């Protein structure tokens, strides 16, 4: 089992490396909306610093994996936390995850296209779970750890991450799952048939692979 998981993780790493490609010439800076990013016109052209947070920091204070700062005194922390939609830095896009799952700081976009893939902090608020389609998704547990006798404590919950799809055209956000992909593949019956023939339709590597395929088809 460990060997199998290792192979899947290895495959996913290379899939993500190939998928996180952004248009040449994308400008670094802070964007206030997806449309602003698509037009390559950041409202904030400051030099932002993106800092990978440690596990200890996340366990203590919760929030997402990346903290954003700038030495530009014209850009207040409140702008970074509340106004910015995302920050593009060194060929990587980081989305403000507060509007996504309700927690502070930023999540890295691992797959870019019409449907972006990222992993923000896992939401436990029922309203957010409903908005993301987690409650009604038969292939996704909205209550991880519920069968562990409460073994997952508050701190450990802070490091849990949600596989999420973000639609760059509509701003719709939904959990990445077998059910979600089957719905997206309805208009591509041949690809859907290949997906249904996969030995493990629920593995993250498989789901991401077909999300990338959908992005290629909808360019």
N, C-alpha and C positions, 0 to 999 in steps of 0.2 A: 504493500500500500504506500509506504513512504517513497519507494522508488518511483511509483506511478505519479504521485503528487509532485515529485521532483522534476520529472519529465514534463508534466503539464506546466509547471512554473517556468521551466526553461523555454518551452514553446511560447508561452504568453509573453515573456520578456522580449523575444525577437519580434513577435507580432506587434507589440506596442512600440518598439523601436522604429519599425517601418511605418507605423500608422500616425505617429505624432509629427507629421510634416505640415508646415504652414507655408502659405504663399511666399515666394521670394520677395524681399523688400518690405515685409511686414514691419511696421515701425514700433520700436520699444516705447512704452509709456503706459499711462493709465486711461482706460476706456470706461465710459459711463453707460454703454449699452452694447448689445450684440451688433446692432446696425452700424454703430460707430466703428466697431472692430472690422466689420465686413467692408466698410468704406476706407479702412486704413487711415483713420484720422483721429488719433487720440486727443482727447480734450486736455489731458495733463501730460505734458512732454517731459516731465521731471525724470531724474534718474532714480528709479525705485530699486531698493534692495530687497530681495526675496530670501528669507531665512528659513531653513528647514528646522522645524521644532523637534526637540528631543522627546522621546517617549515619556521621560520623567516629567517634563513640562506639561505635556498633554494630560498625563494622569493627574497632575495637581490642579490644572486650570481648565481642562477640557478644551474644546475647539478643534479646528482643522490643522492640517499638517504644515502649512506654510504661513509665516508671518511676513507682512509687507511693511517696510519703512522707507523713509526718504529724508535726506538732509535739507531738502527744499522747505524752508520755513513758511512758504506761501501755501503749502499743502498740509493741512491739519490732519491729525490722526482721525478725526471724525469723518473726513472726506474718504480716507482709505477704508474705514470700517463701514461707512453707510452709503457713500455716494458712488464709489467706483463699482463697476460691473466686473472688471477684470484688469489684470496687469500682464503685459507681454514683456518678457525679459529673457534674453539669450535664447531665442528660438523656442521659448516655452510660454504657453498661456496658462495663467492661474486665475480661476474664477473666484469671486467673492462668494463664499459658501453660505453666508448668513441668509440670503434670500432662498437658498436651495433647501437646506434642512434645518435652518434656525440656529446654527452655531457660528461663532466668530472665526475670522481669518479665512485663509484661501485654500482651495483644492486644485491640484494640478490636472490639466486636461491631458489625458493619456492617449486618447484617440480624437483626432480633429476631422471634422467634415460637417455635413448637414446635421448629423447626429454625433455630438461629442460624448465621450465617455470619461467619467471622472469618479473619484471615490471620496466624497465628503463624509463628515462625521455622521454616524448612524442616528436617525431621529427616533425618539421614543414618544414624542407627542402624537396623540392619536390623530389630530387634525392634519398634521404634516404627513403621516402615514397614509391617510385617506387621499390627500392631494396627489401623492406619488403613486397611487394605485396599489399600495402594499397590502391593504386590508383585504381587497377582493382578489388578489393574485393567488391562485391555488398552488403555484409553484414557488411561492416566496413566503417564508415565515415572518410575520410582523412582530413576533415575540421571541427572538432568539434567547436561548438560555432558560426559557420557561419550563423546560423539562429537566433542568439541572438542579432543581431544588433551591433556586435562588443563588446558585454558585457564582454568578456573574455580579460582582459588586459595582458600585457607582464608578470607581476609578477605572475598572476594566471596561466598562461601557464606553468610557471616553475615547478609548483607542479603537473601538469598532468602527468599520467603514462600510458605506453603502455603495454598491455598484449602481451608478446612475447614468441615465441618458439625458442630454440637454439638447433640445432642438434649436439650432442657431437661427432658424427662420421664424419660428413661432414663440420661442422661449418656453415651450412646454417641457416639463421635466417629469420623468417617470423611471421607475426602477428597471434595471436591466435584468430580464428573466426570460425563460423559455416562452412564456405566454406573450410577453411584449414583442419578442422577435417574430413569433408566428403571426402576430397581427401586422407587423411591418412588412412581412414577406408575402402577404396575401396577393399582392399584384405581381409577384415574381414566382409563379408556381414551380418552375424548374429548380430555382434556388431553394425554395421551401422544401421541395422533395429531398434535396441533398441534406438539408438541415435535419429533417425528420429521420433520415437514415443514419445520423451520427450516433455512435455508441453511447455518448453522454451529452445529451442536449442541454444539461443544466450546468456544465462546467464553465467557469469564467473564460477559459481559453477558447472554447467553442463559441460561446456567446459573442465574445469580442471579435472573433474571426468573421462571423457572419454580419456583425454590425459594420465592420470595415467593408465587406462586400456590398452592403446596402448603400453605404456612402459612395462607393465607386459607381454604382448603378444610377445614383441620383445626382451626380455632378452636373 
